[in-house]
């Protein structure tokens, strides 16, 4: 953590805000994966409909993420970060009051608008305040906050379903979503805009023509934008195919109880946290492309073993650590890579589009897994879509340029 000690006071507060925001977003988002099987029982919805509830949030987050990126380039990273966190938090609390599938579907769509924007803005914010040699470590460590939020969601799920009736237990998990709103107060008081963003705005104030957000599709940037979007599609498609259905896979196909499912997931989440940190450091050591290639191969091998091999529950428990390590570690160097691919005037816009295009297409994977599992096993459906996704990652990583050491303009 030497890079953290080198940050000034405002830099450390920015890191805390970005880490906390992403952790709390993970908490609010991942609780849904724990209650899918409960909603299927209480509301008599099928796997396809359950998959749609996972997909609609990711699809709307693609729109929200790109829009937040465009607005962050225009009005500031910090201001838009506050707006996205507040929106996401309020929609999550409202989900706890929904009464039927239709209401839940609409609220999940609205929730996605804020969910997509938080990472798009927060990643750029932290990426712009650290030196190039530490950028992957800093942004990747922020990304590890997802595992923290996921872990809290698993503990909350285990506790809520152990002491409350199912009808109230699943609702209480969404009411916890009020917590991120409190983070806005901290950000408003302690987090300044990055110097590189302020310099860009000063050039506009001095008469430089503001660049259109459509310029990420100009001949100069089109190849970068397309390949970055494909890269993010593979990473997120594989991840959501795994994590959205994992609690249901453990509970339905492996026959685990609520306590058992929570325990198995905590092993996976521990692996995820270690994977995020390892990916963050390897991103600065091996380079952005080498890191992505390594983790895509590890992810493909781990998901094949977890879902396709005939293993005992004890073996599944042990294998959960490398599965979480690989599927999450691939994100460790991604944020820094995207930040370095685009110029300052279009950075949040380009990064927001690429990451959230990937999220939007990857959002189809939970629904497709749900429908395919109606004709085959859930494990086979997860393995097919996740495996194909990591092949896309390999291709895109090989075609993109290496940006390790690149100084932000």
ChimeraX attribute file (.defattr): number of C-alpha atoms within 10 A of each C-alpha:
attribute: neighborCount
match mode: 1-to-1
recipient: residues
	/A:1	9
	/A:2	7
	/A:3	13
	/A:4	14
	/A:5	10
	/A:6	12
	/A:7	16
	/A:8	11
	/A:9	11
	/A:10	15
	/A:11	20
	/A:12	18
	/A:13	17
	/A:14	25
	/A:15	25
	/A:16	17
	/A:17	22
	/A:18	28
	/A:19	25
	/A:20	19
	/A:21	29
	/A:22	27
	/A:23	24
	/A:24	27
	/A:25	27
	/A:26	21
	/A:27	28
	/A:28	29
	/A:29	24
	/A:30	22
	/A:31	23
	/A:32	22
	/A:33	19
	/A:34	25
	/A:35	20
	/A:36	21
	/A:37	20
	/A:38	16
	/A:39	19
	/A:40	14
	/A:41	12
	/A:42	11
	/A:43	11
	/A:44	11
	/A:45	15
	/A:46	15
	/A:47	22
	/A:48	17
	/A:49	17
	/A:50	23
	/A:51	23
	/A:52	21
	/A:53	24
	/A:54	25
	/A:55	28
	/A:56	24
	/A:57	26
	/A:58	32
	/A:59	23
	/A:60	23
	/A:61	29
	/A:62	31
	/A:63	21
	/A:64	26
	/A:65	34
	/A:66	26
	/A:67	20
	/A:68	31
	/A:69	33
	/A:70	27
	/A:71	19
	/A:72	27
	/A:73	23
	/A:74	18
	/A:75	13
	/A:76	21
	/A:77	26
	/A:78	20
	/A:79	18
	/A:80	23
	/A:81	27
	/A:82	24
	/A:83	16
	/A:84	27
	/A:85	25
	/A:86	21
	/A:87	20
	/A:88	27
	/A:89	25
	/A:90	19
	/A:91	25
	/A:92	25
	/A:93	22
	/A:94	19
	/A:95	22
	/A:96	20
	/A:97	14
	/A:98	15
	/A:99	10
	/A:100	11
	/A:101	15
	/A:102	11
	/A:103	13
	/A:104	17
	/A:105	21
	/A:106	16
	/A:107	20
	/A:108	27
	/A:109	20
	/A:110	21
	/A:111	29
	/A:112	27
	/A:113	26
	/A:114	31
	/A:115	29
	/A:116	32
	/A:117	31
	/A:118	29
	/A:119	28
	/A:120	34
	/A:121	33
	/A:122	29
	/A:123	28
	/A:124	27
	/A:125	27
	/A:126	26
	/A:127	27
	/A:128	24
	/A:129	23
	/A:130	22
	/A:131	17
	/A:132	20
	/A:133	16
	/A:134	23
	/A:135	29
	/A:136	31
	/A:137	30
	/A:138	30
	/A:139	32
	/A:140	31
	/A:141	24
	/A:142	28
	/A:143	30
	/A:144	26
	/A:145	24
	/A:146	27
	/A:147	26
	/A:148	22
	/A:149	24
	/A:150	26
	/A:151	25
	/A:152	21
	/A:153	26
	/A:154	26
	/A:155	16
	/A:156	20
	/A:157	23
	/A:158	19
	/A:159	16
	/A:160	18
	/A:161	19
	/A:162	13
	/A:163	10
	/A:164	12
	/A:165	10
	/A:166	17
	/A:167	12
	/A:168	13
	/A:169	21
	/A:170	22
	/A:171	19
	/A:172	19
	/A:173	26
	/A:174	24
	/A:175	19
	/A:176	19
	/A:177	24
	/A:178	19
	/A:179	18
	/A:180	24
	/A:181	20
	/A:182	12
	/A:183	18
	/A:184	20
	/A:185	11
	/A:186	15
	/A:187	20
	/A:188	13
	/A:189	8
	/A:190	14
	/A:191	22
	/A:192	17
	/A:193	16
	/A:194	21
	/A:195	11
	/A:196	15
	/A:197	21
	/A:198	12
	/A:199	13
	/A:200	16
	/A:201	18
	/A:202	12
	/A:203	12
	/A:204	14
	/A:205	11
	/A:206	8
	/A:207	8
	/A:208	11
	/A:209	9
	/A:210	13
	/A:211	12
	/A:212	10
	/A:213	19
	/A:214	11
	/A:215	14
	/A:216	24
	/A:217	14
	/A:218	11
	/A:219	9
	/A:220	10
	/A:221	15
	/A:222	13
	/A:223	15
	/A:224	21
	/A:225	22
	/A:226	17
	/A:227	19
	/A:228	27
	/A:229	24
	/A:230	23
	/A:231	29
	/A:232	28
	/A:233	27
	/A:234	27
	/A:235	30
	/A:236	31
	/A:237	28
	/A:238	32
	/A:239	26
	/A:240	25
	/A:241	28
	/A:242	26
	/A:243	20
	/A:244	25
	/A:245	24
	/A:246	20
	/A:247	24
	/A:248	21
	/A:249	21
	/A:250	21
	/A:251	16
	/A:252	13
	/A:253	12
	/A:254	14
	/A:255	13
	/A:256	18
	/A:257	12
	/A:258	17
	/A:259	16
	/A:260	15
	/A:261	23
	/A:262	24
	/A:263	17
	/A:264	22
	/A:265	24
	/A:266	22
	/A:267	20
	/A:268	25
	/A:269	26
	/A:270	19
	/A:271	23
	/A:272	29
	/A:273	26
	/A:274	20
	/A:275	28
	/A:276	31
	/A:277	27
	/A:278	23
	/A:279	33
	/A:280	32
	/A:281	22
	/A:282	22
	/A:283	30
	/A:284	21
	/A:285	16
	/A:286	14
	/A:287	18
	/A:288	28
	/A:289	22
	/A:290	17
	/A:291	25
	/A:292	30
	/A:293	19
	/A:294	17
	/A:295	25
	/A:296	26
	/A:297	18
	/A:298	19
	/A:299	26
	/A:300	21
	/A:301	15
	/A:302	23
	/A:303	26
	/A:304	18
	/A:305	16
	/A:306	19
	/A:307	21
	/A:308	16
	/A:309	11
	/A:310	10
	/A:311	13
	/A:312	9
	/A:313	14
	/A:314	9
	/A:315	11
	/A:316	19
	/A:317	19
	/A:318	13
	/A:319	20
	/A:320	22
	/A:321	23
	/A:322	24
	/A:323	28
	/A:324	29
	/A:325	27
	/A:326	28
	/A:327	31
	/A:328	30
	/A:329	34
	/A:330	30
	/A:331	27
	/A:332	32
	/A:333	32
	/A:334	27
	/A:335	28
	/A:336	30
	/A:337	27
	/A:338	26
	/A:339	29
	/A:340	24
	/A:341	21
	/A:342	20
	/A:343	15
	/A:344	20
	/A:345	21
	/A:346	22
	/A:347	27
	/A:348	33
	/A:349	29
	/A:350	32
	/A:351	32
	/A:352	33
	/A:353	28
	/A:354	28
	/A:355	27
	/A:356	32
	/A:357	27
	/A:358	24
	/A:359	31
	/A:360	26
	/A:361	20
	/A:362	28
	/A:363	29
	/A:364	20
	/A:365	29
	/A:366	32
	/A:367	23
	/A:368	19
	/A:369	29
	/A:370	25
	/A:371	20
	/A:372	19
	/A:373	17
	/A:374	13
	/A:375	9
	/A:376	12
	/A:377	16
	/A:378	21
	/A:379	22
	/A:380	16
	/A:381	24
	/A:382	30
	/A:383	23
	/A:384	18
	/A:385	23
	/A:386	28
	/A:387	22
	/A:388	14
	/A:389	26
	/A:390	28
	/A:391	18
	/A:392	19
	/A:393	27
	/A:394	21
	/A:395	15
	/A:396	23
	/A:397	21
	/A:398	14
	/A:399	14
	/A:400	19
	/A:401	13
	/A:402	16
	/A:403	17
	/A:404	21
	/A:405	15
	/A:406	15
	/A:407	11
	/A:408	18
	/A:409	13
